[in-house]
Amino acid sequence: MPIFEFKCSACGHEFEILVMKSDEKVNCPKCQSDKVEKKLSSFATQGLGSLDSLSSGSSGCGSSGGFS
Ligand SMILES: [Zn+2]
């Protein structure tokens, strides 16, 4: 079951909602505003993490570098 994290732009309330359809309307449970932004999924966060590990790896001594 996909659970997404949202943050309300109106009141700043953060909440998690089970979203069945990607185009489902989401309203803030606190102030009922529809100005909510979907936070990055764990999948997208993983992508950022790999980029970070790449840059930190290049600053190493390079003896274990994967490039041939
Ligand atoms: Zn709100």
N, CA, C, O and the ligand as a Tripos MOL2 file, in Angstrom:
@<TRIPOS>MOLECULE
protein
  273   271    69     0     0
PROTEIN
NO_CHARGES

@<TRIPOS>ATOM
      1 N           0.8450   -1.2070    0.0000 N.3       1 MET1
      2 CA          0.0000    0.0000    0.0000 C.3       1 MET1
      3 C           0.8770    1.2530    0.0000 C.2       1 MET1
      4 O           1.7070    1.4270    0.8920 O.2       1 MET1
      5 N           0.7030    2.0980   -0.9630 N.am      2 PRO2
      6 CA          1.5310    3.3130   -1.0160 C.3       2 PRO2
      7 C           1.0640    4.3750   -0.0370 C.2       2 PRO2
      8 O          -0.0560    4.8760   -0.1280 O.2       2 PRO2
      9 N           1.9210    4.7020    0.8770 N.am      3 ILE3
     10 CA          1.6160    5.7870    1.8140 C.3       3 ILE3
     11 C           2.5310    6.9590    1.5030 C.2       3 ILE3
     12 O           3.7550    6.8270    1.4970 O.2       3 ILE3
     13 N           1.9240    8.1000    1.2460 N.am      4 PHE4
     14 CA          2.7000    9.2710    0.8850 C.3       4 PHE4
     15 C           2.7030   10.2810    2.0200 C.2       4 PHE4
     16 O           1.7390   10.3950    2.7780 O.2       4 PHE4
     17 N           3.7990   11.0050    2.1190 N.am      5 GLU5
     18 CA          3.8820   12.0870    3.0930 C.3       5 GLU5
     19 C           3.5460   13.3970    2.4060 C.2       5 GLU5
     20 O           3.9940   13.6700    1.2920 O.2       5 GLU5
     21 N           2.7550   14.1940    3.0870 N.am      6 PHE6
     22 CA          2.3860   15.4940    2.5520 C.3       6 PHE6
     23 C           2.6990   16.5730    3.5730 C.2       6 PHE6
     24 O           2.7770   16.3260    4.7770 O.2       6 PHE6
     25 N           2.8740   17.7780    3.0480 N.am      7 LYS7
     26 CA          3.0240   18.9200    3.9290 C.3       7 LYS7
     27 C           2.0960   20.0140    3.4560 C.2       7 LYS7
     28 O           2.0870   20.3670    2.2770 O.2       7 LYS7
     29 N           1.3250   20.5430    4.3640 N.am      8 CYS8
     30 CA          0.3830   21.5910    4.0250 C.3       8 CYS8
     31 C           1.1150   22.9320    3.9160 C.2       8 CYS8
     32 O           1.8270   23.3480    4.8310 O.2       8 CYS8
     33 N           0.9190   23.5960    2.7730 N.am      9 SER9
     34 CA          1.5740   24.8900    2.5720 C.3       9 SER9
     35 C           0.8880   25.9860    3.3620 C.2       9 SER9
     36 O           1.4760   27.0370    3.6200 O.2       9 SER9
     37 N          -0.3520   25.7430    3.7430 N.am     10 ALA10
     38 CA         -1.1280   26.7730    4.4240 C.3      10 ALA10
     39 C          -0.7750   26.8570    5.9020 C.2      10 ALA10
     40 O          -0.5550   27.9470    6.4290 O.2      10 ALA10
     41 N          -0.7200   25.7050    6.5740 N.am     11 CYS11
     42 CA         -0.4930   25.7270    8.0220 C.3      11 CYS11
     43 C           0.7850   24.9930    8.4210 C.2      11 CYS11
     44 O           1.1760   25.0180    9.5880 O.2      11 CYS11
     45 N           1.4370   24.3410    7.4580 N.am     12 GLY12
     46 CA          2.6970   23.6800    7.7520 C.3      12 GLY12
     47 C           2.5430   22.3100    8.3820 C.2      12 GLY12
     48 O           3.5270   21.6940    8.7900 O.2      12 GLY12
     49 N           1.3170   21.8350    8.4610 N.am     13 HIS13
     50 CA          1.0610   20.5410    9.0700 C.3      13 HIS13
     51 C           1.5610   19.4220    8.1570 C.2      13 HIS13
     52 O           1.2810   19.4170    6.9590 O.2      13 HIS13
     53 N           2.3000   18.4800    8.7320 N.am     14 GLU14
     54 CA          2.7840   17.3410    7.9560 C.3      14 GLU14
     55 C           1.9900   16.1120    8.3280 C.2      14 GLU14
     56 O           1.7120   15.8600    9.5000 O.2      14 GLU14
     57 N           1.6210   15.3340    7.2920 N.am     15 PHE15
     58 CA          0.7890   14.1660    7.5740 C.3      15 PHE15
     59 C           1.0290   13.1090    6.5080 C.2      15 PHE15
     60 O           1.5510   13.3880    5.4290 O.2      15 PHE15
     61 N           0.6360   11.9020    6.8390 N.am     16 GLU16
     62 CA          0.7580   10.7990    5.9000 C.3      16 GLU16
     63 C          -0.6320   10.3340    5.4950 C.2      16 GLU16
     64 O          -1.5420   10.2460    6.3200 O.2      16 GLU16
     65 N          -0.7760   10.0400    4.2090 N.am     17 ILE17
     66 CA         -2.0710    9.6050    3.7150 C.3      17 ILE17
     67 C          -1.8780    8.4320    2.7740 C.2      17 ILE17
     68 O          -0.9510    8.4060    1.9660 O.2      17 ILE17
     69 N          -2.7620    7.4720    2.8940 N.am     18 LEU18
     70 CA         -2.7750    6.3420    1.9840 C.3      18 LEU18
     71 C          -3.4690    6.7640    0.6980 C.2      18 LEU18
     72 O          -4.6670    7.0470    0.6920 O.2      18 LEU18
     73 N          -2.7070    6.8040   -0.3930 N.am     19 VAL19
     74 CA         -3.2540    7.2950   -1.6570 C.3      19 VAL19
     75 C          -3.4640    6.1340   -2.6150 C.2      19 VAL19
     76 O          -2.5180    5.4390   -2.9850 O.2      19 VAL19
     77 N          -4.6950    5.9370   -3.0030 N.am     20 MET20
     78 CA         -5.0230    4.8630   -3.9340 C.3      20 MET20
     79 C          -4.7550    5.2890   -5.3780 C.2      20 MET20
     80 O          -4.2020    4.5270   -6.1720 O.2      20 MET20
     81 N          -5.1550    6.5150   -5.7000 N.am     21 LYS21
     82 CA         -4.9530    7.0150   -7.0500 C.3      21 LYS21
     83 C          -3.9880    8.1860   -7.0070 C.2      21 LYS21
     84 O          -4.0260    9.0050   -6.0880 O.2      21 LYS21
     85 N          -3.1160    8.2580   -8.0200 N.am     22 SER22
     86 CA         -2.0860    9.2970   -8.0170 C.3      22 SER22
     87 C          -2.6980   10.6840   -8.1640 C.2      22 SER22
     88 O          -2.1050   11.6810   -7.7510 O.2      22 SER22
     89 N          -3.8900   10.7400   -8.7540 N.am     23 ASP23
     90 CA         -4.5150   12.0520   -8.9660 C.3      23 ASP23
     91 C          -5.5720   12.3450   -7.9060 C.2      23 ASP23
     92 O          -6.4250   13.2170   -8.0730 O.2      23 ASP23
     93 N          -5.4900   11.5960   -6.8190 N.am     24 GLU24
     94 CA         -6.4850   11.7930   -5.7780 C.3      24 GLU24
     95 C          -6.2800   13.1370   -5.0820 C.2      24 GLU24
     96 O          -5.1560   13.5340   -4.7750 O.2      24 GLU24
     97 N          -7.3760   13.8120   -4.8470 N.am     25 LYS25
     98 CA         -7.3090   15.1030   -4.1590 C.3      25 LYS25
     99 C          -6.9540   14.8800   -2.6880 C.2      25 LYS25
    100 O          -7.5590   14.0550   -2.0030 O.2      25 LYS25
    101 N          -5.9790   15.6200   -2.2320 N.am     26 VAL26
    102 CA         -5.5740   15.5060   -0.8410 C.3      26 VAL26
    103 C          -5.7760   16.8420   -0.1490 C.2      26 VAL26
    104 O          -5.3070   17.8830   -0.6100 O.2      26 VAL26
    105 N          -6.4730   16.7880    0.9500 N.am     27 ASN27
    106 CA         -6.6790   18.0040    1.7340 C.3      27 ASN27
    107 C          -6.0170   17.8620    3.0950 C.2      27 ASN27
    108 O          -5.9380   16.7680    3.6530 O.2      27 ASN27
    109 N          -5.5510   18.9690    3.6110 N.am     28 CYS28
    110 CA         -4.9400   18.9630    4.9280 C.3      28 CYS28
    111 C          -5.9870   18.5880    5.9740 C.2      28 CYS28
    112 O          -7.0530   19.2010    6.0360 O.2      28 CYS28
    113 N          -5.6850   17.5830    6.7960 N.am     29 PRO29
    114 CA         -6.6610   17.1660    7.8130 C.3      29 PRO29
    115 C          -6.8090   18.1810    8.9380 C.2      29 PRO29
    116 O          -7.7210   18.0830    9.7600 O.2      29 PRO29
    117 N          -5.9130   19.1490    8.9670 N.am     30 LYS30
    118 CA         -5.9440   20.1200   10.0540 C.3      30 LYS30
    119 C          -6.7350   21.3700    9.6690 C.2      30 LYS30
    120 O          -7.5930   21.8300   10.4230 O.2      30 LYS30
    121 N          -6.4330   21.9200    8.4710 N.am     31 CYS31
    122 CA         -7.0900   23.1640    8.0740 C.3      31 CYS31
    123 C          -7.9340   23.0020    6.8120 C.2      31 CYS31
    124 O          -8.5320   23.9610    6.3240 O.2      31 CYS31
    125 N          -7.9740   21.7750    6.2920 N.am     32 GLN32
    126 CA         -8.8040   21.4530    5.1210 C.3      32 GLN32
    127 C          -8.3300   22.1530    3.8610 C.2      32 GLN32
    128 O          -9.0570   22.1760    2.8690 O.2      32 GLN32
    129 N          -7.1450   22.7170    3.8700 N.am     33 SER33
    130 CA         -6.6470   23.3760    2.6600 C.3      33 SER33
    131 C          -6.1900   22.3340    1.6490 C.2      33 SER33
    132 O          -5.7200   21.2560    2.0140 O.2      33 SER33
    133 N          -6.3370   22.6750    0.3700 N.am     34 ASP34
    134 CA         -5.8760   21.7450   -0.6660 C.3      34 ASP34
    135 C          -4.4820   22.1280   -1.1550 C.2      34 ASP34
    136 O          -3.9690   21.5480   -2.1130 O.2      34 ASP34
    137 N          -3.8810   23.1010   -0.4940 N.am     35 LYS35
    138 CA         -2.5230   23.5070   -0.8840 C.3      35 LYS35
    139 C          -1.5060   22.6550   -0.1400 C.2      35 LYS35
    140 O          -0.7800   23.1230    0.7360 O.2      35 LYS35
    141 N          -1.4860   21.3840   -0.5270 N.am     36 VAL36
    142 CA         -0.5500   20.4660    0.1080 C.3      36 VAL36
    143 C           0.4750   20.0310   -0.9270 C.2      36 VAL36
    144 O           0.1570   19.8710   -2.1050 O.2      36 VAL36
    145 N           1.6860   19.8460   -0.4820 N.am     37 GLU37
    146 CA          2.7330   19.3950   -1.3810 C.3      37 GLU37
    147 C           3.1890   18.0000   -0.9840 C.2      37 GLU37
    148 O           3.3980   17.7070    0.1930 O.2      37 GLU37
    149 N           3.3370   17.1590   -1.9760 N.am     38 LYS38
    150 CA          3.7760   15.7910   -1.7070 C.3      38 LYS38
    151 C           5.2740   15.7930   -1.4520 C.2      38 LYS38
    152 O           6.0560   16.3250   -2.2400 O.2      38 LYS38
    153 N           5.6490   15.1960   -0.3530 N.am     39 LYS39
    154 CA          7.0670   15.1510   -0.0360 C.3      39 LYS39
    155 C           7.7350   14.0500   -0.8490 C.2      39 LYS39
    156 O           7.0700   13.1720   -1.3980 O.2      39 LYS39
    157 N           9.0430   14.1140   -0.9140 N.am     40 LEU40
    158 CA          9.7940   13.1290   -1.6820 C.3      40 LEU40
    159 C           9.5690   11.7330   -1.1400 C.2      40 LEU40
    160 O           9.6120   11.5070    0.0690 O.2      40 LEU40
    161 N           9.3320   10.8080   -2.0390 N.am     41 SER41
    162 CA          9.1610    9.4300   -1.6210 C.3      41 SER41
    163 C          10.5070    8.8480   -1.2210 C.2      41 SER41
    164 O          11.5510    9.4400   -1.4970 O.2      41 SER41
    165 N          10.4850    7.7020   -0.5790 N.am     42 SER42
    166 CA         11.7270    7.0610   -0.1690 C.3      42 SER42
    167 C          12.5470    6.6600   -1.3850 C.2      42 SER42
    168 O          13.7750    6.5930   -1.3260 O.2      42 SER42
    169 N          11.8500    6.3910   -2.4970 N.am     43 PHE43
    170 CA         12.5480    6.0230   -3.7250 C.3      43 PHE43
    171 C          13.3810    7.1930   -4.2340 C.2      43 PHE43
    172 O          14.5450    7.0240   -4.5970 O.2      43 PHE43
    173 N          12.7810    8.3780   -4.2580 N.am     44 ALA44
    174 CA         13.4920    9.5550   -4.7430 C.3      44 ALA44
    175 C          14.6350    9.9060   -3.8030 C.2      44 ALA44
    176 O          15.6940   10.3540   -4.2430 O.2      44 ALA44
    177 N          14.4170    9.7040   -2.5130 N.am     45 THR45
    178 CA         15.4540    9.9980   -1.5390 C.3      45 THR45
    179 C          16.6480    9.0720   -1.7310 C.2      45 THR45
    180 O          17.7950    9.4670   -1.5180 O.2      45 THR45
    181 N          16.3650    7.8380   -2.1340 N.am     46 GLN46
    182 CA         17.4520    6.8890   -2.4010 C.3      46 GLN46
    183 C          18.3080    7.4000   -3.5480 C.2      46 GLN46
    184 O          19.5330    7.2880   -3.5080 O.2      46 GLN46
    185 N          17.6630    7.9680   -4.5830 N.am     47 GLY47
    186 CA         18.4060    8.4870   -5.7150 C.3      47 GLY47
    187 C          19.3570    9.5900   -5.3040 C.2      47 GLY47
    188 O          20.4960    9.6430   -5.7670 O.2      47 GLY47
    189 N          18.8900   10.4720   -4.4350 N.am     48 LEU48
    190 CA         19.7350   11.5470   -3.9530 C.3      48 LEU48
    191 C          20.8890   10.9870   -3.1330 C.2      48 LEU48
    192 O          22.0080   11.4990   -3.1790 O.2      48 LEU48
    193 N          20.6030    9.9400   -2.3910 N.am     49 GLY49
    194 CA         21.6290    9.3460   -1.5410 C.3      49 GLY49
    195 C          22.7470    8.7350   -2.3630 C.2      49 GLY49
    196 O          23.9140    8.8040   -1.9780 O.2      49 GLY49
    197 N          22.3940    8.1270   -3.5110 N.am     50 SER50
    198 CA         23.4220    7.5030   -4.3380 C.3      50 SER50
    199 C          24.3220    8.5760   -4.9390 C.2      50 SER50
    200 O          25.5290    8.3790   -5.0800 O.2      50 SER50
    201 N          23.7250    9.7120   -5.2930 N.am     51 LEU51
    202 CA         24.5260   10.8090   -5.8130 C.3      51 LEU51
    203 C          25.5140   11.2760   -4.7540 C.2      51 LEU51
    204 O          26.6750   11.5610   -5.0490 O.2      51 LEU51
    205 N          25.0370   11.3490   -3.5220 N.am     52 ASP52
    206 CA         25.8780   11.8280   -2.4380 C.3      52 ASP52
    207 C          27.0280   10.8670   -2.1790 C.2      52 ASP52
    208 O          28.1580   11.2830   -1.9230 O.2      52 ASP52
    209 N          26.7190    9.5550   -2.2520 N.am     53 SER53
    210 CA         27.7650    8.5660   -2.0010 C.3      53 SER53
    211 C          28.7870    8.5740   -3.1230 C.2      53 SER53
    212 O          29.9630    8.2800   -2.9120 O.2      53 SER53
    213 N          28.3200    8.9200   -4.3320 N.am     54 LEU54
    214 CA         29.2510    8.9890   -5.4640 C.3      54 LEU54
    215 C          30.2680   10.1040   -5.2460 C.2      54 LEU54
    216 O          31.4670    9.9120   -5.4490 O.2      54 LEU54
    217 N          29.7800   11.2670   -4.8320 N.am     55 SER55
    218 CA         30.6840   12.3970   -4.6700 C.3      55 SER55
    219 C          31.6450   12.1600   -3.5110 C.2      55 SER55
    220 O          32.8130   12.5440   -3.5740 O.2      55 SER55
    221 N          31.1430   11.5220   -2.4480 N.am     56 SER56
    222 CA         32.0080   11.2750   -1.2990 C.3      56 SER56
    223 C          33.0320   10.1900   -1.6290 C.2      56 SER56
    224 O          34.1360   10.1750   -1.0830 O.2      56 SER56
    225 N          32.6500    9.2830   -2.5290 N.am     57 GLY57
    226 CA         33.5840    8.2130   -2.9010 C.3      57 GLY57
    227 C          34.7340    8.7470   -3.7310 C.2      57 GLY57
    228 O          35.8560    8.2470   -3.6430 O.2      57 GLY57
    229 N          34.4530    9.7750   -4.5460 N.am     58 SER58
    230 CA         35.4980   10.3000   -5.4190 C.3      58 SER58
    231 C          36.5500   11.0510   -4.6100 C.2      58 SER58
    232 O          37.6660   11.2680   -5.0800 O.2      58 SER58
    233 N          36.1870   11.4460   -3.3870 N.am     59 SER59
    234 CA         37.1380   12.1660   -2.5600 C.3      59 SER59
    235 C          38.0250   11.2040   -1.7680 C.2      59 SER59
    236 O          38.8870   11.6320   -1.0000 O.2      59 SER59
    237 N          37.8060    9.9000   -1.9630 N.am     60 GLY60
    238 CA         38.6200    8.8960   -1.2730 C.3      60 GLY60
    239 C          39.9810    8.7520   -1.9260 C.2      60 GLY60
    240 O          40.3130    9.4960   -2.8480 O.2      60 GLY60
    241 N          40.7620    7.8050   -1.4560 N.am     61 CYS61
    242 CA         42.1100    7.6400   -1.9870 C.3      61 CYS61
    243 C          42.0960    7.0410   -3.3860 C.2      61 CYS61
    244 O          43.0760    7.1670   -4.1200 O.2      61 CYS61
    245 N          40.9910    6.3860   -3.7670 N.am     62 GLY62
    246 CA         40.8600    5.8810   -5.1190 C.3      62 GLY62
    247 C          41.4810    4.5190   -5.3280 C.2      62 GLY62
    248 O          41.4370    4.0050   -6.4460 O.2      62 GLY62
    249 N          42.0510    3.9150   -4.3170 N.am     63 SER63
    250 CA         42.6660    2.5980   -4.4800 C.3      63 SER63
    251 C          41.5970    1.5430   -4.7650 C.2      63 SER63
    252 O          41.8720    0.5260   -5.4010 O.2      63 SER63
    253 N          40.3630    1.7980   -4.2820 N.am     64 SER64
    254 CA         39.2790    0.8480   -4.5020 C.3      64 SER64
    255 C          38.3070    1.3800   -5.5360 C.2      64 SER64
    256 O          37.1350    1.0020   -5.5180 O.2      64 SER64
    257 N          38.7470    2.2350   -6.4280 N.am     65 GLY65
    258 CA         37.8760    2.8370   -7.4280 C.3      65 GLY65
    259 C          37.3190    1.7940   -8.3720 C.2      65 GLY65
    260 O          38.0090    0.8440   -8.7440 O.2      65 GLY65
    261 N          36.0540    1.9750   -8.7610 N.am     66 GLY66
    262 CA         35.3990    1.0070   -9.6300 C.3      66 GLY66
    263 C          35.7350    1.2190  -11.0980 C.2      66 GLY66
    264 O          35.4670    0.3340  -11.9120 O.2      66 GLY66
    265 N          36.3030    2.3390  -11.4610 N.am     67 PHE67
    266 CA         36.6060    2.5990  -12.8740 C.3      67 PHE67
    267 C          37.8350    1.8240  -13.3240 C.2      67 PHE67
    268 O          38.8200    1.7150  -12.5930 O.2      67 PHE67
    269 N          37.7620    1.2850  -14.5420 N.am     68 SER68
    270 CA         38.8970    0.4840  -15.0110 C.3      68 SER68
    271 C          39.6090    1.1880  -16.1630 C.2      68 SER68
    272 O          40.5920    0.6670  -16.6920 O.2      68 SER68
    273 ZN         -3.1330   22.7600    6.8020 Zn       69 ZN69
@<TRIPOS>BOND
     1     1     2 1
     2     2     3 1
     3     3     4 2
     4     3     5 am
     5     5     6 1
     6     6     7 1
     7     7     8 2
     8     7     9 am
     9     9    10 1
    10    10    11 1
    11    11    12 2
    12    11    13 am
    13    13    14 1
    14    14    15 1
    15    15    16 2
    16    15    17 am
    17    17    18 1
    18    18    19 1
    19    19    20 2
    20    19    21 am
    21    21    22 1
    22    22    23 1
    23    23    24 2
    24    23    25 am
    25    25    26 1
    26    26    27 1
    27    27    28 2
    28    27    29 am
    29    29    30 1
    30    30    31 1
    31    31    32 2
    32    31    33 am
    33    33    34 1
    34    34    35 1
    35    35    36 2
    36    35    37 am
    37    37    38 1
    38    38    39 1
    39    39    40 2
    40    39    41 am
    41    41    42 1
    42    42    43 1
    43    43    44 2
    44    43    45 am
    45    45    46 1
    46    46    47 1
    47    47    48 2
    48    47    49 am
    49    49    50 1
    50    50    51 1
    51    51    52 2
    52    51    53 am
    53    53    54 1
    54    54    55 1
    55    55    56 2
    56    55    57 am
    57    57    58 1
    58    58    59 1
    59    59    60 2
    60    59    61 am
    61    61    62 1
    62    62    63 1
    63    63    64 2
    64    63    65 am
    65    65    66 1
    66    66    67 1
    67    67    68 2
    68    67    69 am
    69    69    70 1
    70    70    71 1
    71    71    72 2
    72    71    73 am
    73    73    74 1
    74    74    75 1
    75    75    76 2
    76    75    77 am
    77    77    78 1
    78    78    79 1
    79    79    80 2
    80    79    81 am
    81    81    82 1
    82    82    83 1
    83    83    84 2
    84    83    85 am
    85    85    86 1
    86    86    87 1
    87    87    88 2
    88    87    89 am
    89    89    90 1
    90    90    91 1
    91    91    92 2
    92    91    93 am
    93    93    94 1
    94    94    95 1
    95    95    96 2
    96    95    97 am
    97    97    98 1
    98    98    99 1
    99    99   100 2
   100    99   101 am
   101   101   102 1
   102   102   103 1
   103   103   104 2
   104   103   105 am
   105   105   106 1
   106   106   107 1
   107   107   108 2
   108   107   109 am
   109   109   110 1
   110   110   111 1
   111   111   112 2
   112   111   113 am
   113   113   114 1
   114   114   115 1
   115   115   116 2
   116   115   117 am
   117   117   118 1
   118   118   119 1
   119   119   120 2
   120   119   121 am
   121   121   122 1
   122   122   123 1
   123   123   124 2
   124   123   125 am
   125   125   126 1
   126   126   127 1
   127   127   128 2
   128   127   129 am
   129   129   130 1
   130   130   131 1
   131   131   132 2
   132   131   133 am
   133   133   134 1
   134   134   135 1
   135   135   136 2
   136   135   137 am
   137   137   138 1
   138   138   139 1
   139   139   140 2
   140   139   141 am
   141   141   142 1
   142   142   143 1
   143   143   144 2
   144   143   145 am
   145   145   146 1
   146   146   147 1
   147   147   148 2
   148   147   149 am
   149   149   150 1
   150   150   151 1
   151   151   152 2
   152   151   153 am
   153   153   154 1
   154   154   155 1
   155   155   156 2
   156   155   157 am
   157   157   158 1
   158   158   159 1
   159   159   160 2
   160   159   161 am
   161   161   162 1
   162   162   163 1
   163   163   164 2
   164   163   165 am
   165   165   166 1
   166   166   167 1
   167   167   168 2
   168   167   169 am
   169   169   170 1
   170   170   171 1
   171   171   172 2
   172   171   173 am
   173   173   174 1
   174   174   175 1
   175   175   176 2
   176   175   177 am
   177   177   178 1
   178   178   179 1
   179   179   180 2
   180   179   181 am
   181   181   182 1
   182   182   183 1
   183   183   184 2
   184   183   185 am
   185   185   186 1
   186   186   187 1
   187   187   188 2
   188   187   189 am
   189   189   190 1
   190   190   191 1
   191   191   192 2
   192   191   193 am
   193   193   194 1
   194   194   195 1
   195   195   196 2
   196   195   197 am
   197   197   198 1
   198   198   199 1
   199   199   200 2
   200   199   201 am
   201   201   202 1
   202   202   203 1
   203   203   204 2
   204   203   205 am
   205   205   206 1
   206   206   207 1
   207   207   208 2
   208   207   209 am
   209   209   210 1
   210   210   211 1
   211   211   212 2
   212   211   213 am
   213   213   214 1
   214   214   215 1
   215   215   216 2
   216   215   217 am
   217   217   218 1
   218   218   219 1
   219   219   220 2
   220   219   221 am
   221   221   222 1
   222   222   223 1
   223   223   224 2
   224   223   225 am
   225   225   226 1
   226   226   227 1
   227   227   228 2
   228   227   229 am
   229   229   230 1
   230   230   231 1
   231   231   232 2
   232   231   233 am
   233   233   234 1
   234   234   235 1
   235   235   236 2
   236   235   237 am
   237   237   238 1
   238   238   239 1
   239   239   240 2
   240   239   241 am
   241   241   242 1
   242   242   243 1
   243   243   244 2
   244   243   245 am
   245   245   246 1
   246   246   247 1
   247   247   248 2
   248   247   249 am
   249   249   250 1
   250   250   251 1
   251   251   252 2
   252   251   253 am
   253   253   254 1
   254   254   255 1
   255   255   256 2
   256   255   257 am
   257   257   258 1
   258   258   259 1
   259   259   260 2
   260   259   261 am
   261   261   262 1
   262   262   263 1
   263   263   264 2
   264   263   265 am
   265   265   266 1
   266   266   267 1
   267   267   268 2
   268   267   269 am
   269   269   270 1
   270   270   271 1
   271   271   272 2
@<TRIPOS>SUBSTRUCTURE
     1 MET1         2 RESIDUE 1 A MET
     2 PRO2         6 RESIDUE 1 A PRO
     3 ILE3        10 RESIDUE 1 A ILE
     4 PHE4        14 RESIDUE 1 A PHE
     5 GLU5        18 RESIDUE 1 A GLU
     6 PHE6        22 RESIDUE 1 A PHE
     7 LYS7        26 RESIDUE 1 A LYS
     8 CYS8        30 RESIDUE 1 A CYS
     9 SER9        34 RESIDUE 1 A SER
    10 ALA10       38 RESIDUE 1 A ALA
    11 CYS11       42 RESIDUE 1 A CYS
    12 GLY12       46 RESIDUE 1 A GLY
    13 HIS13       50 RESIDUE 1 A HIS
    14 GLU14       54 RESIDUE 1 A GLU
    15 PHE15       58 RESIDUE 1 A PHE
    16 GLU16       62 RESIDUE 1 A GLU
    17 ILE17       66 RESIDUE 1 A ILE
    18 LEU18       70 RESIDUE 1 A LEU
    19 VAL19       74 RESIDUE 1 A VAL
    20 MET20       78 RESIDUE 1 A MET
    21 LYS21       82 RESIDUE 1 A LYS
    22 SER22       86 RESIDUE 1 A SER
    23 ASP23       90 RESIDUE 1 A ASP
    24 GLU24       94 RESIDUE 1 A GLU
    25 LYS25       98 RESIDUE 1 A LYS
    26 VAL26      102 RESIDUE 1 A VAL
    27 ASN27      106 RESIDUE 1 A ASN
    28 CYS28      110 RESIDUE 1 A CYS
    29 PRO29      114 RESIDUE 1 A PRO
    30 LYS30      118 RESIDUE 1 A LYS
    31 CYS31      122 RESIDUE 1 A CYS
    32 GLN32      126 RESIDUE 1 A GLN
    33 SER33      130 RESIDUE 1 A SER
    34 ASP34      134 RESIDUE 1 A ASP
    35 LYS35      138 RESIDUE 1 A LYS
    36 VAL36      142 RESIDUE 1 A VAL
    37 GLU37      146 RESIDUE 1 A GLU
    38 LYS38      150 RESIDUE 1 A LYS
    39 LYS39      154 RESIDUE 1 A LYS
    40 LEU40      158 RESIDUE 1 A LEU
    41 SER41      162 RESIDUE 1 A SER
    42 SER42      166 RESIDUE 1 A SER
    43 PHE43      170 RESIDUE 1 A PHE
    44 ALA44      174 RESIDUE 1 A ALA
    45 THR45      178 RESIDUE 1 A THR
    46 GLN46      182 RESIDUE 1 A GLN
    47 GLY47      186 RESIDUE 1 A GLY
    48 LEU48      190 RESIDUE 1 A LEU
    49 GLY49      194 RESIDUE 1 A GLY
    50 SER50      198 RESIDUE 1 A SER
    51 LEU51      202 RESIDUE 1 A LEU
    52 ASP52      206 RESIDUE 1 A ASP
    53 SER53      210 RESIDUE 1 A SER
    54 LEU54      214 RESIDUE 1 A LEU
    55 SER55      218 RESIDUE 1 A SER
    56 SER56      222 RESIDUE 1 A SER
    57 GLY57      226 RESIDUE 1 A GLY
    58 SER58      230 RESIDUE 1 A SER
    59 SER59      234 RESIDUE 1 A SER
    60 GLY60      238 RESIDUE 1 A GLY
    61 CYS61      242 RESIDUE 1 A CYS
    62 GLY62      246 RESIDUE 1 A GLY
    63 SER63      250 RESIDUE 1 A SER
    64 SER64      254 RESIDUE 1 A SER
    65 GLY65      258 RESIDUE 1 A GLY
    66 GLY66      262 RESIDUE 1 A GLY
    67 PHE67      266 RESIDUE 1 A PHE
    68 SER68      270 RESIDUE 1 A SER
    69 ZN69       273 GROUP 0 **** ****
